Amino acid sequence: MRTYRVGFIGCGGISRAHADGYKHVRNAQIEFVAGSDIDPDGEKARRLADEYGVKLYADHEVMLAQEDLDLISICTWPRGHCEATVAAAGHSVKGILCEKPMAVTLEEADRMIHACGQADVALAIGHAHRFSPQAVRARELAQAGEIGHVKMIWGHCSLDLMNNGTHVIDLINYLNGDVEPLWVMGQIERHRNLEGRGNHPDMMVEDMAIGRVGYSNDVVGLIELGERADQAFAFRIIGSDGIIEVNTPDGPPLKILSGFRQQGWYAPELPDSRSSFHSELEELIDAVEGRVVHRSNAKNGRRALEIIIGIFESSARRTALDFPIEVRDFPLERMIREKMI
Ligand SMILES: NC(=O)c1ccc[n+]([C@@H]2O[C@H](COP(=O)([O-])OP(=O)(O)OC[C@H]3O[C@@H](n4cnc5c(N)ncnc54)[C@H](O)[C@@H]3O)[C@@H](O)[C@H]2O)c1
């Protein structure tokens, strides 16, 4: 088993979940080395340093130059993701787990993919729900035809597109077998004029969003977020002969109504649940060592972002849009600047 020297860029709440994930990986030895944060004296960074013995830096360029790091977790607020990823790739790390959303614009996402491609770095995006046993099993059952032909996948949650929305969209993509989206139509509303919220203090946010995505396998994805949406992070896969429910609040995390089985709702067996953070980091190590393509790879992370950008842009232009979405800026910012919203 190889030993990997680990560093963090952004040492707040989620960096500690990553650290716990590294601690439990079964396919490598982990050496916690360093972390960098714009607020290295802050309580959160100090806590990571105290618990995991990492040396703190105020500048990740200095950290990357001084420490010979193999794996980097990027846990900054969203506007830091691109720059930190490109910097880490420039210092020849082997693997990067960058938190969601992948970036703020498609231009940034493309720079991240280019930098990691040039330096042969495995880049994964923190869409950790792809590792939940109920999501994995739901995808298998849908693909095995347990509910006939899948027609629609409906997902909803609290907050906004860039925060929870990226998880909702990415999981719809995953449940649908990661096929290409063909078109998107969306609408957003912003009335509280928030300039940031919670762990996205650097992002303007909308209050409500709805999106409808048509995929190349004729499945439709329906995304509902924010105020007036069902606040549960939950999904319904609707087929020609049944329904699969994932994470719906009443009942087990996975349940199925299958016309073929004629037994009413039932809950399939699930494997023991491990933390998604352990699993996504183990898969990153497998990807670094060439055994697998990471299921949350940069291409899939970019696809979730492209759908988000498409929803914003569709709302701005009041029309459905075909993929690829040729928008290089962050449309919400433009809509606010141009007083469209
Ligand atoms: N995968 C998940 O389920 C999940 C859960 C929570 C948060 N997140 C994501 O993780 C990211 C961070 O969230 P958090 O809850 O840890 O936030 P946080 O506010 O607790 O921590 C962020 C830390 O990053 C530092 N930081 C911000 N910008 C920086 C930069 N450019 N360079 C260096 N340090 C910087 C801040 O000082 C802070 O210490 C967000 O993108 C969020 O969406 C993902």
The ligand as an ORCA input file, in Angstrom:
! r2SCAN-3c Opt
* xyz 0 1
  N     -20.099     17.571     -0.188
  C     -20.902     18.093      0.726
  O     -21.886     17.471      1.095
  C     -20.586     19.444      1.288
  C     -21.037     19.782      2.570
  C     -20.692     21.045      3.073
  C     -19.964     21.930      2.281
  N     -19.576     21.586      1.019
  C     -18.829     22.527      0.155
  O     -17.537     22.741      0.707
  C     -17.133     24.095      0.491
  C     -16.754     24.700      1.844
  O     -17.843     24.565      2.748
  P     -17.612     24.573      4.345
  O     -18.902     24.137      4.932
  O     -16.392     23.859      4.704
  O     -17.433     26.148      4.571
  P     -16.685     26.860      5.790
  O     -17.082     28.293      5.720
  O     -16.922     26.090      7.054
  O     -15.127     26.699      5.440
  C     -14.529     27.247      4.302
  C     -13.101     27.600      4.673
  O     -12.417     27.964      3.486
  C     -11.673     29.161      3.737
  N     -11.552     29.812      2.432
  C     -12.514     30.427      1.718
  N     -12.034     30.818      0.532
  C     -10.718     30.474      0.512
  C      -9.689     30.584     -0.457
  N      -9.896     31.163     -1.644
  N      -8.454     30.094     -0.157
  C      -8.230     29.502      1.053
  N      -9.180     29.363      2.014
  C     -10.412     29.820      1.725
  C     -12.472     29.928      4.776
  O     -11.666     30.827      5.510
  C     -13.004     28.788      5.641
  O     -12.127     28.465      6.696
  C     -18.295     24.786     -0.239
  O     -18.033     24.794     -1.608
  C     -19.493     23.886      0.078
  O     -20.483     23.889     -0.947
  C     -19.858     20.346      0.540
*
